[in-house]
């Protein structure tokens, strides 16, 4: 998360080269993310996670070896980024699809919050430590430490019980492409689900400035803060997660997602208008808090309304909705910064996010009016889960 863009920046000093990491990751994520969703509905989800984690370990070790070269290969870094994206695409649908199998229907919002807390602690500590390491140590050390954490992860994964499918949907007996299109048709038929995808895509595409962080820290004469740039949003997310008890009691999920996405865009726009490092970090934290509210309610809609036999394929689509936006958003941010300036790129992106989210809210009344107590799909899944638990 930190070492790749930092290393590209050090080797090229180019906005576009750093933004191109997102381009390298985009196609593998789309292809393997969708296919990973099919696999998650067809095979044991724990085993898919285990094997993909092992593959990621080898990729990190390849980055470590490349960093030891007298002149590290930029092309090799982009190839490894693409491979890592492919592995991530295989893994995340299975990881996301496991949760509804582990807790009751009504406890899913709280479980989502706990999973977010686990993720946030990693994203706060990892980039913060990574930024500090990169400020005063060879980049190879960061890759080596990352590889060691994958070994620890594999040890824990070996202790997780298997999670095979409860039942295999008849479409999964057909070729994978047919099963994939069945999942896509289901997603497109649900206007409430479609709203969660489109709102998040708009928010991330217009207001995702992560590719600019290495340059931003340097521009503010605060190289020491690079890790904090990556961690600030997650600190805001963490604060929301720790106070998220109200999420399970708020029934208007669509409204919450819309206002949270608008808050995200507004905070990003404000971060680009100041030259104070502390105000920048504050607004990035506020943006992260807004994004977390959106994420909690999006996860609640996904986990409380989608049948288990489609969960893996829909998890693949969900993963693309919250991954393609940031990747293409980084490309947009880098291109605009290269053509204008860093501040213009950040601020204009935030304002465009607010405008497009507002337009989508108007065009998607079914999503805007989503109510977990009356939504037919939420009611159906609630009854299914009660029957299984009984």
C-alpha positions, 0 to 999 in steps of 0.5 A, spaced: 500 500 500 505 504 501 511 501 498 509 500 491 507 507 490 513 510 494 518 506 490 515 508 483 515 515 485 523 514 487 524 511 481 520 515 476 518 522 480 512 522 475 505 523 477 502 518 471 507 513 473 504 512 480 497 513 477 499 507 472 499 502 478 492 503 478 491 501 471 496 495 471 491 492 477 485 494 474 484 489 468 486 483 473 482 485 478 476 485 474 477 478 470 479 475 477 474 478 481 468 476 477 471 469 476 473 469 484 466 470 485 464 464 481 469 459 485 467 462 491 460 459 490 462 452 487 468 451 492 470 451 499 471 458 501 476 457 506 481 453 501 480 459 496 483 464 501 488 459 503 491 458 496 491 465 494 494 468 500 500 463 499 500 466 492 500 473 495 506 471 499 510 469 493 509 475 489 511 479 495 518 475 495 519 477 488 518 484 490 523 484 495 528 480 490 527 486 485 528 491 490 535 488 492 537 489 484 542 495 483 537 498 479 530 495 480 525 494 474 519 498 474 516 493 469 517 488 474 513 492 479 507 493 475 507 486 473 507 484 480 502 489 482 498 486 476 499 479 479 497 481 486 491 484 484 489 478 480 490 474 487 486 479 491 480 478 486 480 471 487 481 471 494 476 477 496 469 474 494 470 468 498 473 472 504 466 477 504 462 471 502 464 467 509 461 472 514 453 471 513 455 463 514 458 465 521 453 469 524 445 470 525 442 475 520 440 480 525 447 480 528 450 481 521 451 489 522 455 488 528 459 483 525 460 487 519 463 493 524 467 488 527 470 486 521 471 493 519 475 494 525 480 488 524 481 491 517 482 498 520 487 496 525 491 493 520 490 499 515 492 504 520 498 500 523 501 498 516 502 504 513 504 508 519 509 503 520 511 502 513 512 510 512 516 510 518 520 504 515 521 507 508 523 514 511 530 511 514 531 504 511 531 500 504 525 499 501 527 491 501 526 491 509 518 493 508 517 488 503 521 483 507 517 484 513 510 484 509 512 477 507 513 475 514 506 477 516 503 473 510 507 467 513 503 468 520 497 469 516 497 462 513 498 459 520 492 462 522 488 460 516 490 453 517 486 453 523 480 455 520 474 450 519 472 449 512 466 452 509 464 449 503 457 451 499 451 449 503 448 448 496 450 449 489 446 453 485 444 449 478 447 455 474 454 453 477 453 446 473 454 450 467 460 453 464 463 458 469 461 464 464 454 462 464 454 462 472 457 469 472 452 472 467 447 469 472 450 473 478 450 479 473 443 479 471 441 478 479 445 484 481 442 488 475 435 486 477 436 489 484 435 497 483 437 497 491 443 493 489 445 497 483 445 503 487 450 501 492 455 499 486 454 506 482 454 511 488 461 508 491 463 508 484 462 515 483 465 517 490 471 513 489 472 515 481 472 522 483 475 523 490 480 518 491 487 521 491 491 516 494 496 516 488 498 523 490 500 521 497 507 521 496 507 527 492 503 531 497 507 529 503 513 532 499 509 538 497 507 540 504 515 539 506 512 533 511 516 527 508 515 524 515 507 524 514 507 519 508 504 513 513 499 518 516 496 520 509 495 513 508 492 512 515 488 518 516 482 516 513 482 509 516 483 513 523 476 516 521 473 510 519 476 507 526 472 512 530 466 511 526 466 503 527 467 504 535 461 508 535 457 504 530 452 501 535 447 505 532 447 502 525 443 496 526 438 501 529 437 505 523 433 502 517 434 507 512 440 504 509 440 508 502 439 515 505 445 513 509 449 511 504 448 517 499 449 522 505 455 519 507 458 519 500 457 526 499 460 527 506 466 523 503 467 528 497 466 534 501 471 532 506 476 531 500 475 537 496 476 541 503 483 537 504 485 540 497 484 547 499 489 547 505 496 547 505 496 545 513 499 538 514 494 537 520 488 540 516 489 535 510 490 529 515 484 532 519 479 532 512 482 525 510 480 522 517 473 526 516 473 523 509 474 516 512 469 517 517 464 518 511 466 512 507 466 508 513 458 509 514 457 508 507 461 502 507 457 499 513 450 500 510 452 497 503 455 491 507 448 491 511 444 491 504 449 486 501 449 481 507 442 481 509 439 481 502 443 476 497 441 468 497 447 464 500 447 460 493 449 467 489 453 470 495 460 468 492 458 471 485 455 477 488 461 478 493 465 478 486 461 484 483 461 488 490 469 487 490 469 490 483 464 496 485 469 498 491 475 496 488 475 499 480 473 506 483 479 507 487 483 504 482 480 508 476 480 514 481 487 514 482 489 514 475 484 520 474 487 524 480 494 523 477 492 525 470 489 531 472 495 533 477 499 532 471 495 537 467 494 542 472 496 541 479 495 537 485 491 541 489 486 542 483 486 535 482 484 533 489 479 539 490 475 538 483 475 531 484 471 532 491 466 537 488 465 532 482 463 527 487 458 531 491 455 533 484 454 526 481 452 522 488 446 527 488 444 526 481 445 518 482 440 519 488 435 523 484 435 517 479 435 511 483 428 512 488 428 505 489 435 505 492 434 512 496 428 509 499 431 502 501 428 500 508 431 494 511 424 493 515 420 493 509 425 491 503 422 484 500 429 481 499 431 483 506 424 480 509 426 473 505 433 472 507 431 474 514 426 468 514 430 463 511 436 464 516 430 463 522 428 457 519 436 454 518 437 457 525 431 453 528 
